Amino acid sequence: MAEHERAGAPARVFVASEAHECKQRAEDEDRPLTERLVWAQLAVAAELHIIRKEMRRESRRR
């Protein structure tokens, strides 16, 4: 049996595509604290990526 076909394994892994999705999971009090901290870090990283992207775009316009 393949690794991904094990019983008890999640059927589908959640992949956050936007910062607000990470933030929602970080604020979900039903999740374990360590998982929430990881989601919070991912949310911050995603926001920083957006800021850097906008700054690069602005610097190219000048």
Buried (B, 14 or more C-beta within 10 A) or exposed (E): EEEEEEEEEEEEEEEBEEBEBBBEBBEEEEBEEEEBEBBBEBBBEBBEEEEEEEEEEEEEEE
